[in-house]
Amino acid sequence: GAAGGRSGLDALFSLLPPRGTDVIQVTNVSPSASSEQMRTLFGFLGKIEELRLFPPDDSPLPVSSRVCFVKFHDPDSAVVAQHLTNTVFVDRALIVVPYAEGL
C-alpha cells in the first residue's frame, strides 16, 4: 500500500491537551483480530488494566473494522503506544490516539 500523508495530523496532535491519559483508542482494527491478539500486541508496552474491543469477539454482526480501547497501568505506556500508529496488524494499519475520556 501507499504511505499515508501526515499533513493534517501533526497540526491536530499539537491541539491536543498535554494532560496525560492512560487510555488509548485504537481504530481501523481488522475484524479478524481478537481481543487476545490486541492484548498481546499492546501488552509488550506495559501492564494493561483493561482492554475492550468493539464489537466483541462473539458479536454476530459483520463489521468492516473494529475499535479497541486499552487502559494501561502507567500513562507512559499509553504515550509509547501512540507510536504504533500506522503499524500494520493482520491486514490493515492501526490508528492509535490518546483517549482522554477514560473508561
N, C-alpha and C positions, 0 to 999 in steps of 0.2 A: 504493500500500500504506500501511498504518498505520505510524506511527513506533513503533519498538520502545522498550520501557521500559528504563531504565538502573539500576533499583533495586539488584539484587544485584551488578551488575558493578563498581561503584565500590568496594564492600566487598572484592570479590575482588581487584581490582587493588592495593588497599592491602596485601594479604597477600603479594604477590609480592616476592621478594628484589630489593633495589635494584641488585644487580650487573648491569652492562650486558652484553647479549648482542648479537652482530652478526647473529643469525639470527631471522627471523620465521616464524611458521606462519600460512598463510592458508587458512581453511576456507570452506565454502559457495561454492566456485568452480564456475561453470557448466560442465557437461560439454562445452559447445561452445567454451569458452575454450582457446586454445592456449598452450603454454609461451612462444611468441614474443610473444603479446599480454601475458602476465604480465611478461615481461622488459621490454617497452616501458613498461608501467604503472609498475613499481617502479624501472625504470632512471632515471626522472626524479628520484628521490630520492638517487641516489648510485651509485657503481660497484658492480655486482653481481659477486661472486666465483663464486657457484654458485646455480643455480636448479633445483629438482626439482619435477616435477608428477606426482602420483599419482592415478589410474593414468596412465601416459604417453600421449602423443598417439596412438601407434599401437596402444593396447590395444583388443582386440576386445570386451572386456567392456562391456556397457551399465552406466552408473553414474548415480546421481541427482545426485551432486556430486563434486567433486574437491578434493584438498588440495595446496597448493603451499608449498614451503619455499624461502625466499630467504636467502642468506648475503651480507651486504654487506661491502664492504671496510672501512667505517667504522661502528662501533656507533651513532654519532649518526644515521646513515641509518635504522637499524632502529628507533630511537626515533621518528623522524618518520613512518616507515611505519605505526606503530600508529594514527596519526591517520586513516588511510584506512579504518579500521573503519567499517562501515555505508555505504561507498561502493558505489553500485550499478554493477556491472560485468557487461556483457552483459544478464542478466535477473535478477540477484539481488544482495543486499547482502553484500559481503565481510566476513569476520570476521578481523581481524589481531591476533595476540598474539605476545609475545616467546617464543622457543623456546630455553630455556636448555641443552638437552641438547647442542647443537652438531650439526654434520652429519658 
